[in-house]
């Protein structure tokens, strides 16, 4: 009898622990908020090795204990990247955001986007923004589970080529997990409301 009680108690403890750590029900996105896609369960970031715009090591631990907005692109991008980073800068100035926020621009064009070039690019939009890139194999490790698609158009042996890339803004939580992404076209209202909705639900 004593063994049975202990066994049942152990099962209850395990089930309680599982329920406490269980993924919450998926966030329901209001019909008036366009382009917000929720990951449920959240997607864990893989191991990868980048350098940031200050030539310092950048890996998934840089996402720990803070919320992040992440955009993939390249510094020679004529329109989408500057527009999205400009919106992220405006979002960063909203008072409702948590203090532990970071904004990351990941270049998928490491051939041209050196740390020095990234530094000038991201700091033009906001001195607190982080630029990061790495070898193609490391970029692919990072982007694959997030579903980021990119390819090169033109002669990549020259400096005159275009990079076609997925233009979503990703929301990463303080446990280095992708919680959601926001599809273009982006606006300050859309990105701000989308982030606040995700943050308030999953914080």
Secondary structure, 3 states (H helix, E strand, C coil): CHHHHHHHHHHHHHHHHHHHCCCCCCCCCCCCCCCEEEEEEEEECCCCCEEECCCCEECHHHHECCEEEEEEECCCCCCHHHHHHHHHHHHHCCCCCCCCEEEEEEECCCCCCCHHHHHHHHHHHCCCCEEEECCHHHHHHHHHCCCCCEEEEECCCCCCEEEEECCCEEEECCECEEEEEECCCCCHHHHHHHHHHHHHHHC
